[in-house]
Amino acid sequence: MSVLADIWQKFIDFLTQTGEGIRLAIGDYNILWDTIDILLIAYIIYKGIQIVRETRAVQLVKGLLLLAAVYFVVWAVNLRTTLWLLNRIIEMGVIVLFIVFQPELRSLLERAGRTKVSLLPFGHTEQSLRVATIWGQPIDVICEAAQRLSITATGALIVIEREVRLGEQINTGVIIDAIPSVELMGNIFFKNSPLHDGAMIMRDGKVYAAGCFLPKPKQEQDIDKNLGSRHRAAIGISEVSDSLTVVISEETGGISLAVNGRLIRNLSVDKLHQTLDYYLMPQKTEETDERKPGKVLFRKRNG
């Protein structure tokens, strides 16, 4: 622990010296730095409240406030033994918070990592053209397969990987790495197939793996109880990644799409194609307005 404390102190000293050097080079503008400081703290508090409201962390925060109230009472009446115990708990509080809030912190860092920053003037255009080339044909295959699976009410779960890699989920399945076709997807999700219960994951326009297990949704208790395990798994993977997941219901044959932690239900094949095209073919959004209804559809169906 002493070695870690020394390293941390050296790091703090380095930051202090660097900050003093920057202030000397730029100049001591107290009002400017105070304004930046206040805005930064306000932004951090705002994002913190936003994260807490969207997750189960709100209950944990209530528990921390209760603990703080108990500590104040114990300190006020000077209950020395209880105060000693609370002090030991608080000393480990930072580590405990990192453990307890691990899913929320991971989600926050993943969300920050998904922020697109292009340092090259044509970087975004080149990336869009590459994605369009990869997904042009597979979108047609996915929609045709979804239509056939829907007609026969064959349950299916098709995950389309985007920026966030799904290595953890791929490792739970069987690597296929094949060019997509309607026949291949039909065989994977055929009722007696050993892979039909798991998810099929597509990467870079190919059927990369099948029979994969997906994570459960974070707020599973808030999901419609009529939804089956496939729909729940689709919502779960969309919460931890930027993937698109097409779901075919085994009970009704209905087509759904999960994205950004939400589920668009009862899609027609045309609407599915339009929505996939919107998310996977970004370069066309600036060329024509015909693709915009896909985005409006998503917003309307999710309030």
ABEGO torsion letter per residue (X at the ends): XAAAAAAAAAAAAAAAAAAAAAAAAAEBBAAAAAAAAAAAAAAAAAAAAAAAAABAAAAAAAAAAAAAAAAAAAAAAGBAAAAAAAAAAAAAAAAAAAAAAAAAAAAAAAAAAABBBBABAAAAAAAAAAAAAAAAAAAAAAAAAAAAAAAAGBBBBBBBBBABBAAAAAAABBBAGBBBBAAAAAAAABAABAAAABBBBBBGGBBABBGBBBBBBABAAABBAABBAAAAAAAAAAAABABBBBBBBAAAGBBBBBBGGBBBBGBBAAAAAAAAAAAABAAAAAABAAAAAAAAAAAAAAX
